[in-house]
Amino acid sequence: MFQSKNAAFFTHLVGWLLFLSFPVLFMFRQTEEVDFLKMFLSVNYWLFFGVYALVFYLNILYLIPQFYFKRKYTIYFGSIFLIFCFANFFQPFENLIFQEFHGGEGHHERFPPAHEFGGHFDGHTPPPMPPAQRSSVPKMDVISIFLFGMLWALGMALKISEEWRLSEQKVISAESDKINAELSFLKAQINPHFLFNTLNNIYSLAVENHQNTAASIMKLSQIMRYVTDEVSEDFVPLSSEIDCISNYIDLQKLRLNKKTVVDFQVFGNAGLKKITPLVLMTFVENAFKHGVSNHEASTIEIKLYSEKNAITFICRNAVFASQRKTERDGIGITNTQKRLNHLYPDKHCLNIGRENDFYKVELLLED
């Protein structure tokens, strides 16, 4: 914001310096006998600047925001016409030129005689009229009108472009706020969903007075620390997600029978890689929920490949006859897919399906 204001200030400063140099360049082309220091200190020079500065800033700071942007076009263009009449009445450019060429006594002549222009009169401009004729002809300061029109058009262009830019920023900000709100909502849904299932497992152990109840509580406390401390972030270290998965598997093993085989392997070095929290845990939890049977042999395979520019996650679990018609994509899977779309746009590939008698999830995350 500070840099933006500085840029606007210097843009206006440079613009007005160029504008103030216009009469200097104009008179320098006509004659070299003008005392420029005297001109800079003259009232007419600063009247020239003041009139146009007033016109410019009155237009961009008040008239355009209050009337043009609010579709009060009649009031706006009526105000512009009155300002035009005001500027034409003062004729700031003509007064400045006459002041320098005639020492303040040239208000009766529109332009100085040819010999005062250093002999550069091109013959196309009509010679000065006699005083009697000049007094009866209405004067029109064409250059002042041109400068007025130029500043009006420039002000309109600046304000319209600024309004368009602010509108774009508001749209982007609103979209960002919407996405952040959605992510917060999704995380709030995922965490209770995961913890609810885990607490159910511990409750079952406690009811049976299982000797590993205390160990399971310790594992759960480590998982909860991860969930509460780091899940609020969009990205966490991959090693933290791996530790959470390991703790969760150890917790699940406390209640599993010997017919269930869990194979969890990590290939490569997690290093400094980052990942969205619980994005892998959701699939692991889903595998234990649907891939374990109390009566049949169960196999869960979880493999994680930490590569140079990508992370590949594969999770496979057996599909039992009693579960083949059961809907597997619950709230956790659905929310994870939405989070991936938000946080890994065009940088992830998720495939979920059945492979023979196995349910398989394969996720590719690009750095």
C-alpha positions as CSV (number, residue, x, y, z in Angstrom):
1,M,0.0,0.0,0.0
2,F,2.8,2.4,0.9
3,Q,4.7,1.7,-2.3
4,S,1.5,2.2,-4.3
5,K,0.9,5.6,-2.7
6,N,4.6,6.6,-3.4
7,A,4.2,5.5,-7.0
8,A,1.1,7.6,-7.4
9,F,2.7,10.6,-5.8
10,F,5.8,10.5,-8.1
11,T,3.6,9.9,-11.1
12,H,1.5,13.1,-10.3
13,L,4.7,15.0,-9.6
14,V,6.4,14.1,-12.9
15,G,3.1,14.8,-14.7
16,W,2.8,18.3,-13.3
17,L,6.5,19.1,-13.9
18,L,5.9,18.2,-17.6
19,F,2.8,20.3,-17.6
20,L,4.6,23.3,-16.1
21,S,7.3,23.0,-18.7
22,F,4.8,23.4,-21.6
23,P,4.6,27.2,-21.6
24,V,8.4,27.4,-21.2
25,L,8.9,25.2,-24.3
26,F,6.2,27.1,-26.2
27,M,7.8,30.5,-25.6
28,F,11.3,29.2,-26.1
29,R,10.4,28.2,-29.7
30,Q,9.0,31.7,-30.4
31,T,11.8,33.8,-28.9
32,E,14.8,33.6,-26.7
33,E,14.3,37.0,-25.1
34,V,11.9,35.8,-22.4
35,D,13.1,36.1,-18.7
36,F,12.2,32.6,-17.6
37,L,13.1,33.3,-13.9
38,K,10.7,36.2,-13.9
39,M,8.1,34.1,-15.5
40,F,8.5,31.4,-12.8
41,L,7.9,34.0,-10.1
42,S,5.0,35.7,-11.8
43,V,1.4,35.5,-10.6
44,N,0.1,34.5,-14.0
45,Y,2.5,31.4,-14.2
46,W,1.1,30.0,-10.9
47,L,-2.4,31.1,-11.8
48,F,-1.9,29.0,-15.0
49,F,-0.9,26.0,-12.8
50,G,-3.5,26.6,-10.1
51,V,-6.5,26.8,-12.5
52,Y,-5.6,23.5,-14.2
53,A,-4.6,21.7,-11.0
54,L,-8.0,22.8,-9.5
55,V,-9.8,21.5,-12.5
56,F,-8.0,18.2,-12.6
57,Y,-8.3,17.3,-8.9
58,L,-11.8,18.6,-8.5
59,N,-12.7,16.2,-11.4
60,I,-10.9,13.1,-10.2
61,L,-11.5,13.5,-6.4
62,Y,-15.1,14.7,-6.3
63,L,-17.0,15.0,-9.6
64,I,-16.2,11.5,-11.0
65,P,-16.7,9.5,-7.7
66,Q,-19.8,11.5,-6.6
67,F,-21.6,11.9,-9.9
68,Y,-20.1,9.9,-12.8
69,F,-19.7,6.6,-11.0
70,K,-23.1,7.0,-9.4
71,R,-24.6,7.5,-12.9
72,K,-25.6,11.1,-12.3
73,Y,-24.4,12.0,-15.8
74,T,-26.5,15.2,-16.1
75,I,-25.0,16.7,-13.0
76,Y,-21.5,15.5,-13.9
77,F,-21.4,16.9,-17.4
78,G,-23.2,20.1,-16.3
79,S,-20.5,20.6,-13.7
80,I,-17.8,20.0,-16.3
81,F,-19.4,22.6,-18.6
82,L,-19.4,25.2,-15.8
83,I,-15.8,24.4,-15.0
84,F,-15.0,24.8,-18.7
85,C,-16.6,28.3,-18.7
86,F,-14.6,29.1,-15.6
87,A,-11.3,28.1,-17.2
88,N,-12.1,29.9,-20.4
89,F,-13.0,33.1,-18.4
90,F,-9.6,33.1,-16.8
91,Q,-7.8,32.1,-20.0
92,P,-4.7,31.1,-18.0
93,F,-2.4,30.2,-20.9
94,E,-3.2,33.4,-22.9
95,N,-2.7,35.6,-19.9
96,L,0.6,34.0,-19.2
97,I,1.9,34.5,-22.7
98,F,0.7,38.1,-22.9
99,Q,2.3,38.8,-19.5
100,E,5.7,37.6,-20.8
101,F,5.6,39.2,-24.2
102,H,3.9,42.5,-23.2
103,G,4.7,43.0,-19.6
104,G,1.1,42.8,-18.6
105,E,-0.1,45.3,-21.2
106,G,-0.9,42.9,-24.0
107,H,-4.4,41.9,-23.1
108,H,-5.6,43.9,-26.1
109,E,-3.7,41.7,-28.6
110,R,-4.2,38.1,-29.2
111,F,-0.6,37.3,-30.3
112,P,2.5,39.5,-30.2
113,P,3.7,41.1,-33.5
114,A,5.8,39.1,-35.8
115,H,9.0,40.9,-35.0
116,E,8.7,40.0,-31.3
117,F,8.8,36.3,-32.3
118,G,12.3,36.7,-33.5
119,G,11.4,36.9,-37.2
120,H,9.8,33.4,-37.3
121,F,6.4,34.5,-38.4
122,D,5.4,32.0,-41.1
123,G,2.9,34.1,-42.9
124,H,0.0,31.7,-42.3
125,T,-1.2,33.5,-39.2
126,P,-3.1,36.6,-40.0
127,P,-1.4,39.9,-38.9
128,P,-2.7,41.6,-35.7
129,M,-5.9,43.5,-36.3
130,P,-6.4,47.2,-35.5
131,P,-7.4,47.8,-31.9
132,A,-10.9,48.9,-33.0
133,Q,-11.5,45.6,-34.7
134,R,-9.9,43.5,-32.0
135,S,-12.1,44.9,-29.3
136,S,-15.2,43.7,-31.1
137,V,-14.1,40.1,-31.7
138,P,-14.8,37.6,-28.9
139,K,-11.6,36.1,-27.7
140,M,-11.2,32.3,-27.5
141,D,-8.1,30.9,-25.8
142,V,-7.8,27.7,-27.9
143,I,-4.7,26.4,-26.1
144,S,-6.3,26.8,-22.7
145,I,-9.4,24.9,-24.0
146,F,-7.1,22.2,-25.4
147,L,-5.3,21.8,-22.1
148,F,-8.6,21.7,-20.2
149,G,-9.9,18.9,-22.5
150,M,-6.6,17.0,-22.2
151,L,-6.7,17.1,-18.4
152,W,-10.3,16.1,-18.3
153,A,-9.7,13.1,-20.5
154,L,-6.6,12.1,-18.5
155,G,-8.5,12.3,-15.3
156,M,-11.3,10.2,-16.7
157,A,-8.9,7.6,-17.9
158,L,-7.0,7.5,-14.6
159,K,-10.2,7.2,-12.4
160,I,-11.8,4.6,-14.7
161,S,-8.7,2.4,-14.7
162,E,-8.3,2.8,-11.0
163,E,-11.9,1.9,-10.4
164,W,-11.5,-1.2,-12.6
165,R,-8.4,-2.2,-10.7
166,L,-10.1,-1.8,-7.4
167,S,-13.1,-3.8,-8.6
168,E,-10.7,-6.6,-9.7
169,Q,-9.0,-6.6,-6.3
170,K,-12.3,-6.8,-4.5
171,V,-13.4,-9.8,-6.7
172,I,-10.0,-11.5,-6.0
173,S,-10.2,-10.7,-2.3
174,A,-13.8,-12.0,-2.1
175,E,-12.8,-15.2,-3.9
176,S,-9.9,-15.7,-1.6
177,D,-12.0,-15.1,1.5
178,K,-14.5,-17.6,0.2
179,I,-11.8,-20.2,-0.4
180,N,-10.3,-19.6,3.1
181,A,-13.8,-20.0,4.6
182,E,-14.4,-23.2,2.7
183,L,-11.0,-24.6,3.8
184,S,-11.6,-23.7,7.4
185,F,-15.0,-25.4,7.2
186,L,-13.6,-28.5,5.6
187,K,-10.8,-28.8,8.2
188,A,-13.4,-28.4,10.9
189,Q,-15.3,-31.3,9.4
190,I,-12.3,-33.6,8.9
191,N,-10.8,-33.3,12.3
192,P,-13.9,-34.4,14.3
193,H,-14.6,-37.1,11.7
194,F,-11.1,-38.6,12.2
195,L,-11.1,-38.2,16.0
196,F,-14.6,-39.6,16.4
197,N,-13.5,-42.9,14.8
198,T,-10.3,-43.1,16.8
199,L,-12.1,-42.5,20.1
200,N,-14.5,-45.3,19.3
201,N,-11.5,-47.7,18.9
202,I,-10.1,-46.7,22.3
203,Y,-13.5,-47.0,23.9
204,S,-13.7,-50.6,22.6
205,L,-10.3,-51.4,24.2
206,A,-11.3,-49.8,27.5
207,V,-14.6,-51.8,27.7
208,E,-12.5,-55.0,27.3
209,N,-10.0,-53.8,29.9
210,H,-7.3,-54.3,27.3
211,Q,-3.7,-54.1,28.6
212,N,-2.8,-51.7,25.7
213,T,-5.4,-49.1,26.5
214,A,-2.8,-46.8,28.1
215,A,-0.5,-47.2,25.1
216,S,-3.4,-46.4,22.7
217,I,-4.2,-43.2,24.7
218,M,-0.5,-42.1,24.3
219,K,-0.6,-42.7,20.6
220,L,-3.9,-40.8,20.3
221,S,-2.4,-37.8,22.3
222,Q,0.4,-37.6,19.7
223,I,-2.1,-37.7,16.9
224,M,-4.2,-35.0,18.6
225,R,-1.2,-32.8,19.1
226,Y,-0.5,-33.0,15.3
227,V,-4.2,-32.3,14.5
228,T,-4.6,-29.4,16.9
229,D,-1.2,-27.7,16.4
230,E,-0.5,-28.1,12.7
231,V,-3.7,-28.9,10.9
232,S,-4.6,-25.2,11.0
233,E,-1.8,-24.6,8.5
234,D,-2.3,-25.1,4.7
235,F,1.0,-27.0,4.5
236,V,3.1,-28.9,7.0
237,P,6.3,-30.9,6.9
238,L,5.8,-34.2,5.1
239,S,7.6,-35.9,8.0
240,S,4.9,-34.8,10.4
241,E,2.2,-36.4,8.2
242,I,4.3,-39.6,8.1
243,D,4.6,-39.7,11.9
244,C,0.9,-39.2,12.2
245,I,0.3,-42.1,9.9
246,S,2.7,-44.3,11.8
247,N,1.0,-43.5,15.1
248,Y,-2.4,-44.1,13.7
249,I,-1.3,-47.5,12.3
250,D,0.2,-48.5,15.7
251,L,-3.0,-47.4,17.4
252,Q,-5.0,-49.6,15.0
253,K,-2.8,-52.6,15.4
254,L,-3.7,-52.7,19.1
255,R,-7.2,-53.9,18.2
256,L,-6.5,-55.9,15.0
257,N,-6.3,-59.7,15.0
258,K,-3.5,-61.7,13.5
259,K,-5.3,-62.2,10.2
260,T,-4.7,-58.5,9.4
261,V,-1.5,-57.6,7.7
262,V,-0.5,-53.9,7.5
263,D,2.5,-53.0,5.3
264,F,3.5,-49.3,5.5
265,Q,6.7,-48.3,3.6
266,V,8.3,-44.9,2.9
267,F,10.7,-44.6,0.0
268,G,13.0,-41.6,-0.4
269,N,13.8,-38.8,2.0
270,A,11.0,-36.5,3.2
271,G,13.5,-33.8,3.7
272,L,12.0,-30.3,3.6
273,K,9.0,-31.3,1.6
274,K,5.6,-29.9,2.5
275,I,2.1,-31.4,2.3
276,T,-1.5,-30.5,3.2
277,P,-2.2,-31.9,6.7
278,L,-4.3,-35.0,7.0
279,V,-4.6,-35.3,3.2
280,L,-2.9,-38.8,3.4
281,M,-4.3,-39.7,6.8
282,T,-7.9,-39.5,5.4
283,F,-7.2,-42.3,2.9
284,V,-5.3,-44.4,5.5
285,E,-8.2,-44.0,8.0
286,N,-10.6,-45.0,5.2
287,A,-8.6,-48.1,4.4
288,F,-8.8,-49.3,8.0
289,K,-12.5,-48.5,8.2
290,H,-13.4,-50.5,5.2
291,G,-10.5,-52.9,4.6
292,V,-10.4,-54.9,7.9
293,S,-12.6,-58.0,8.5
294,N,-13.0,-59.8,11.8
295,H,-13.5,-63.1,10.0
296,E,-11.3,-63.0,6.9
297,A,-7.7,-62.3,6.2
298,S,-7.1,-58.6,5.6
299,T,-4.3,-56.8,3.9
300,I,-3.6,-53.1,3.9
301,E,-0.7,-51.8,1.8
302,I,0.5,-48.2,2.2
303,K,3.4,-46.9,0.2
304,L,4.8,-43.4,0.1
305,Y,7.4,-42.2,-2.5
306,S,9.1,-39.0,-1.7
307,E,10.7,-38.0,-5.1
308,K,12.6,-34.9,-6.2
309,N,9.7,-32.9,-7.6
310,A,6.7,-35.0,-6.4
311,I,5.1,-37.1,-3.7
312,T,3.3,-40.3,-4.7
313,F,1.0,-42.1,-2.3
314,I,-0.5,-45.5,-2.9
315,C,-3.0,-47.2,-0.5
316,R,-4.6,-50.6,-1.2
317,N,-6.9,-52.6,1.0
318,A,-9.0,-55.7,0.4
319,V,-12.6,-55.5,-0.5
320,F,-14.9,-58.0,1.2
321,A,-18.2,-59.3,-0.2
322,S,-20.2,-57.7,2.6
323,Q,-18.8,-54.3,1.7
324,R,-18.8,-54.4,-2.1
325,K,-22.1,-52.6,-2.3
326,T,-21.3,-50.1,0.5
327,E,-20.7,-46.5,-0.4
328,R,-17.0,-45.8,0.5
329,D,-16.6,-42.2,-0.4
330,G,-17.7,-40.6,2.9
331,I,-17.3,-37.1,4.1
332,G,-13.6,-37.4,4.7
333,I,-12.8,-38.4,1.1
334,T,-15.1,-35.8,-0.4
335,N,-13.6,-33.0,1.7
336,T,-10.1,-34.1,0.9
337,Q,-10.9,-33.9,-2.8
338,K,-12.1,-30.4,-2.3
339,R,-9.0,-29.4,-0.4
340,L,-6.8,-30.8,-3.1
341,N,-8.6,-28.8,-5.7
342,H,-8.1,-25.6,-3.6
343,L,-4.5,-26.1,-2.6
344,Y,-3.1,-28.1,-5.5
345,P,-4.9,-26.7,-8.6
346,D,-3.5,-28.4,-11.7
347,K,-0.7,-29.9,-9.5
348,H,-2.3,-33.2,-8.3
349,C,-3.7,-36.4,-9.8
350,L,-6.1,-38.5,-7.7
351,N,-7.3,-41.9,-8.9
352,I,-9.7,-43.9,-6.7
353,G,-11.1,-47.3,-7.9
354,R,-11.1,-51.0,-7.6
355,E,-8.3,-53.3,-8.8
356,N,-9.4,-56.9,-8.7
357,D,-10.3,-57.6,-5.1
358,F,-8.6,-54.5,-3.8
359,Y,-9.7,-50.9,-3.3
360,K,-6.9,-48.6,-4.5
361,V,-6.1,-44.9,-4.0
362,E,-3.2,-43.4,-5.9
363,L,-2.4,-39.7,-5.3
364,L,0.3,-37.7,-7.1
365,L,1.3,-34.3,-5.7
366,E,3.7,-32.1,-7.6
367,D,5.9,-29.5,-5.9
